[in-house]
Amino acid sequence: MKYDFINGATLLVNKPLEWTSFDVVNKIKYKLKHTLKVKKIKVGHAGTLDPLATGLLVICTGKFTKKLNEFQGLDKVYEGTITLGGTTPSYDAETEIDQTFPTDHINSELIENTRLQFIGHLEQAPPMFSAIKVDGERLYKKAREGQVIEVKKRPVIIHDFDINNINIPHLDFKVHCSKGTYIRSLAFDFGKAMNSGAYLSRLERTQIGDFHLKDAWNLDELIQHIEQYNN
């Protein structure tokens, strides 16, 4: 596949574990500038993934960066694992477990009844460890300083939420949701609704609108592909 990076290209990339979305953008931008021998090139992404999440990033270059807002508004599909019996400040495995809860009362019937409560139009509070700005400062910065801020709940839509495998304390799931949905908050709220605790222990984004992870580049392979434009 041949791209016109300067005028505009849309790239699908599988974000590696522990990389930030900005790390991926910066890696591609650096390689494009040096390979194409240009001082400036616009590169941006639609929909941030947390460092411990993997999966689909839609990245645009050049004039196609104008499409990013449109892409950000598309529905998303995720697959992952919720771990029951504990909570973390970040709602995922980035931080240590701060509270433990019983799981003896949790069975498949309770899981199913609770799952159904999380389908449809919901009000969801973002995690404290998120990039949302409050008083001009990112929430995660306030969280790392030990501050606890009351964050206003936001409307989201969960179109589908399926539990594919139950192996308590681990629940494998697939969710189809609107933009702005925090899967970490979904995991936290799901545990709380079962009179227990939960955090997100694995997450992979598999789809953004009609863009699919199966069509995405491995980052190293994309970098190698870009290097060929030197010839």
N, C-alpha and C positions, 0 to 999 in steps of 0.2 A: 504494500500500500504506500502510495506517495502522498505526502502532505505538503500543503503550502503554508508553512508556519507563519510567515511574515503577514500575509493577507488574512489568514485565519484558518485554524484547524481545531477540531474537537477530538480529544484523546480520552480513551477509557483506560484507567490505570487501576491495578489491584494494589491498594496501599499496604505496605509491609507492617508487620507488628512492631510497635514501639516507635514508629515514625509518626510525626505530626503531619497533618494535611499540608501545612506550610513547608515542611521539610521536602515533601514530594514536589511541590510547585517550584521551590527554590532550586532543587537538583535539576529539574527539567529546564528551568530558565537559564541557569548557569551553562548547561551543556549547549543550549540553543545559541546563546550569545557567542560562545567561543567557536562553535562549529560553523555557524552562519556568518561569523565575523561582523556582528552588529553590536552597537553600543547599548541599544535599548530594544526590548521586545516585551509586549504585554503577555503575561501568563497569569491565569487565575483559576480557581476551582469553585464548583457548585456543591455546597453541603459539606461541612466539616465533619471529619471522623475523629473520635478520641484516639489518643496514642495506642491504647490497648485494643482498639477495634481494627479489623482488617476489612478489605473488600473494596467496593467500587467507588472510585473518585472520577467525576467528570471534569476534565481540565480543558480550558480553551486558551488559544493563543491569538495574538493579533486582533483583528476586528471582531473575531468571534467571541471575545470577552464580553461583548454587549449582550450576548445570549445567556450569560450566567444567571441573571435574575430570573429569567424564564425557567431555566433548568432547576434552580433552587426551589421553585414553587411546585415541582412535580412530587407525586407520591413516592414513597420509598418502601423497599422490602428488605427485611433483616432476618437473619437466622442466628441463634445463639444459645447460651445456657444461663439459666437462673440458678443460683445456689441458695438453698433455704437454710434457715437456722442462725443467720448472722447478718449484721449490717455493717457498712463501712461509711465514713464521712463522704467519700466520693461516689458512693452507690455502685462502685465497681471494684476491681481488684487492684487499682492503683494505690489505694491506702489500706492500712491494716484494719481488721475487724475490731469494731469498738464496742459492740454489744452482741450477746448470743441469746437465742430464743429456742424454746422447745419445738420439736417437729413431730413428736409422737402422735399427735392428734391429726396430722395431715394424711389424707388418703385420696384416692383417685376421684371420689365423689366430691370432696371439698375442693379439689383442684379444678374440676370441671365447672362447678357452680361459681367459683371465683373467676375463672377465665371468662365466663359469659358476662360478668360485670364490667369487663374492660374492653368491650366491643361497642363502638358507636361514638357519639360525641361526648368527650370527657373534658374536665378541667384538671390540668396537670401543673404542678409546681416544678420548675427546673431545679436541678441539683445545685447545691452551693458551689461545687467544683464545676463551673461552666463558664463560658466566655461572655455571658451576658453582662452588660455594663450597668452598674448602679452608681449613681453620683460620679460618673465619668471613669470609674475603675472596674476592671474585670472582676466578676464574682470570685473566681478561683484565687485571685490575689488576696481578697478579703478573707477567704476561707483559710488560706495558708498562714494568715496572720492571727488565726483563731477567732475571727469575727463570725457571728451568726446573724445573717440578714433575713428578714421576712420577705420572701419573694412572691410577688403576685402570681396567682395561678393563670394559666393561659389555655385557651380552647384548642383542643387537638381532636383528630378523628382517627380512631383505630378501625380500619375496615375489616380486618381479619386478624385473629390472634389464636394460633393453634399450638397446643402442647403436643409435640411429636413423640417424646419419650420421657417416661417417668422413672427415675432411679434415685429416689430420695437420698440425699438432699439435692440432687441435680435434676433440673427440668430442661429438656431441650425444646426450643420453641421456634416458630416462624411468625412474623408479624408484618402486616401490610398497613401502612399508616400515612397520615398527612405530613406535610412539611412542619418543622418545629417540634415534632414529637421526640422526647428524650426517652430512649429505651432504658437507660439507667433508672429514671424515675418510674417507668412502668414496672421494672423489677422490684424496686423498693416498695411501691404502693401495693404490688401484688402480694408480697410477703406480709405486709401490714394487714391487708384485708383477710388474711388467713390466721390472724392472731399469732403471727410469728415474725420473722425478719427475713430479708432476702437481699442479695446484691447480684449484679450482673458479672458473671465470671468469664463469659466469652461472647463476642459479637462480630458478625460479618455482614456487611451490606451487599446484597446480591442484585439489587435492581434500583434504578432511578428512572421513573417514567418507563419509556421503552428501551432504555439502555440496560444491558445485562452484564453481570460480572464475567460470564463465560466468554464474552467478546473482548475482555480487557487485556491490556498488556501487563506482563510482569515488568516491574520498573527497570530491572537490569537489561532486559531485552529491548525495552523502548530506548534506553540510553544508547545501546549498541546500534539500534536502527537510526537514531539521530546522527550518530557519528558517520554514517554512510553518506550523509548530505555534504560532507567535506570534499567528496570526489567530483 
